[in-house]
Amino acid sequence: MPPVEEYRSAVFDCDGVILDSNPIKIAAFRDALDGEPADLVEAFIDHHRQTGGVSRYQKFRRFYAEVKGEADPRGSIDRALEKFARFCRTALATCPEVPGAARLLAALHGAGVAVSVNSGGDQDEVREALATRCLDRYCAEILGSPATKLENMQTLQDRGLLKPPAVYFGDARTDLDAARAFGLDFVFVTCCSDWAEGATECRSQGLTVVESLAAMVPEEIP
């Protein structure tokens, strides 16, 4: 891949790429499902780890409608979403950033690269978490759920924010799939990822694998 500052567009996942927030999401799911059978909760967490980037809306719908088989799961889903959001709103405000994230966002923005965020997290939460850290100033757009990552990529393309050459920084298979679908180079960030096989799979395909975004900051940026 070329030096990052030579790209015209860059897309970042948020959880595990900009913010070290994947453990928060697991804790939030456990909190939201408190009182449910322990074996179902553990199976839910395992499924969550394997489907990073898929929105909570889809995961809670699957849990209550398919796993538990509730005839009308809307009330259960709404209650779980409310508890999840309440937990995340507090925790995301103070969770650490992935090393190098702020410096890379600033460097790309300063180089005239169109920077966007495409997250599986709730869009309002992601925007608030980045704004709290003043990282939103580097972003042309910040998109999240309930839209899917592929739907968000289409939105970015429609808005002229995926001008080639473009690169996608992610930590989940959904990120890789989104990058492939829209012809972006892909960088897998390992340090906070829940995708256990991600580094091996990405290396086998000749893709760039880095521990954190610190490895991607241009050398001239202090």
FENSUL-V589329 format. One record per pair of residues at least 24 apart in sequence whose C-alpha atoms are under 8 Angstrom apart, sorted by the first residue. I is the first residue (numbers start at 1). J is the second residue. D is the distance in Angstrom with one decimal. If there is no record, write none. Layout:
i/j/d
I/J/D
I/J/D
This chain:
i/j/d
1/185/7.4
1/208/7.7
3/218/7.6
4/108/7.5
4/216/7.1
4/217/7.9
4/218/7.4
5/107/7.5
5/108/5.8
5/111/6.1
5/113/7.0
5/218/7.3
7/113/6.4
7/164/7.2
7/165/5.3
7/166/5.5
7/167/7.0
8/112/7.4
8/113/4.8
8/114/6.2
8/162/7.9
8/163/6.0
8/164/6.1
8/165/5.7
8/166/5.9
9/113/5.3
9/114/4.6
9/115/6.0
9/116/7.9
9/161/6.4
9/162/5.5
9/163/5.7
9/164/6.7
9/165/6.7
9/166/4.6
9/167/6.5
10/113/6.8
10/114/6.1
10/115/4.9
10/116/6.3
10/162/7.5
10/166/5.5
10/167/4.9
10/168/5.8
10/169/7.7
11/115/5.9
11/116/4.8
11/117/5.5
11/118/6.6
11/166/7.8
11/167/6.3
11/168/4.7
11/169/6.2
12/115/7.7
12/116/6.3
12/117/4.7
12/118/6.0
12/119/7.8
12/168/5.9
12/169/4.8
12/170/6.3
13/117/5.8
13/118/5.2
13/119/5.1
13/120/7.8
13/168/7.9
13/169/6.3
13/170/5.2
13/171/7.4
13/175/7.2
14/117/6.7
14/118/7.1
14/119/5.5
14/121/7.9
14/126/7.5
15/119/7.2
15/121/7.6
16/98/7.0
16/170/7.9
16/171/6.4
16/189/7.7
16/191/7.5
16/192/4.8
16/193/5.7
17/98/6.1
17/101/7.4
17/169/7.1
17/170/6.2
17/171/6.5
17/189/6.4
17/192/7.3
17/212/7.5
17/213/7.5
18/97/5.9
18/98/5.3
18/101/5.3
18/102/7.7
19/95/7.0
19/96/6.2
19/97/4.3
19/98/5.2
19/101/7.9
20/95/6.5
20/96/5.6
20/97/5.4
20/98/5.4
20/192/6.2
21/92/6.9
21/95/6.4
21/96/7.6
22/192/7.0
22/193/7.4
22/194/7.5
24/88/7.0
24/91/6.8
24/92/7.5
25/88/7.2
28/83/7.8
28/84/5.2
28/85/8.0
28/87/5.8
28/88/6.4
29/84/6.3
31/83/7.2
31/84/7.0
31/87/7.7
32/79/7.9
32/80/4.9
32/81/7.3
32/83/5.2
32/84/5.3
33/80/6.7
49/194/5.5
49/195/6.7
50/194/7.4
50/195/6.4
51/172/7.6
51/173/7.5
51/174/7.5
52/120/7.8
52/172/5.4
52/173/7.0
52/174/6.8
52/194/7.1
52/195/7.3
53/119/6.8
53/120/4.4
53/121/7.5
53/149/7.5
53/172/6.5
53/173/7.8
53/174/5.7
53/175/7.2
54/120/5.5
54/148/7.1
54/149/7.9
54/174/7.4
55/120/5.0
55/121/6.2
55/122/7.5
55/145/5.9
55/146/6.4
55/148/7.2
56/81/7.6
56/120/8.0
56/121/7.4
57/81/7.4
57/146/6.6
88/125/7.9
89/125/6.7
92/129/6.0
93/129/5.7
93/132/6.9
98/192/7.9
98/212/6.6
98/213/7.0
99/212/5.9
99/213/6.1
99/214/5.5
100/212/6.8
100/213/4.8
100/214/3.7
100/215/7.4
100/216/7.8
100/217/6.8
101/212/8.0
101/213/5.5
101/214/6.8
102/135/6.8
103/214/7.8
103/217/6.7
103/221/7.7
104/213/6.9
104/214/7.4
104/216/6.9
104/217/5.1
104/218/7.7
105/135/7.6
105/138/6.1
105/139/7.9
106/138/6.1
107/217/7.2
107/218/7.4
107/221/7.0
109/138/5.5
109/139/7.6
114/139/7.3
114/140/6.2
114/161/6.2
114/162/7.9
115/139/5.0
115/140/5.6
115/141/7.3
115/161/7.8
116/140/5.6
116/141/4.8
116/142/5.8
116/143/7.9
116/156/8.0
116/161/7.5
117/141/6.3
117/142/4.6
117/143/5.9
117/144/8.0
118/142/6.3
118/143/5.0
118/144/5.8
118/149/6.4
118/152/6.6
118/153/7.4
119/143/6.2
119/144/4.6
119/145/7.0
119/149/6.8
120/144/5.4
120/145/5.5
120/146/7.9
120/148/7.0
120/149/6.6
121/145/5.6
122/146/6.5
149/174/7.3
149/175/7.6
149/178/6.6
150/178/5.6
150/181/7.9
153/178/7.1
153/182/7.5
171/195/7.0
171/198/7.5
172/198/7.1
173/198/7.3
189/213/7.1
